[in-house]
Amino acid sequence: MHETPCILVCLTTVKDGDQARALAQTILEHRAAACVQIDGPIESHYRWEGRDCCDQEYRLMIKTVAGQATALRELIRQHHPYDQPQIVTLKSIDVDAGYAQWVQQQTATQ
């Protein structure tokens, strides 16, 4: 029986659509992910430097494999416009085998 590869979903947010598209393009160019979906605008409520904040942001939902998690995290840190970006990675529990195979193929480094 062939085991389906584990797919990771990484979430981050940026200020606007242009920043989201630029970060998505960088991630894909480096093959650190197979797919980046952009949602927005969303409303984020948080505390920063002792203040309650509410900002409009765009969320990136990034699909990758475990072998690319470190590279993806580093790319986000290097190219993200925020001082402290949100980088939250979730492990999948059920992924269609065909989709998982496609993600794995797209993130393979030659």
Order of alpha helices (4+ residues) and beta strands (2+ residues): beta-alpha-beta-beta-alpha-beta-alpha
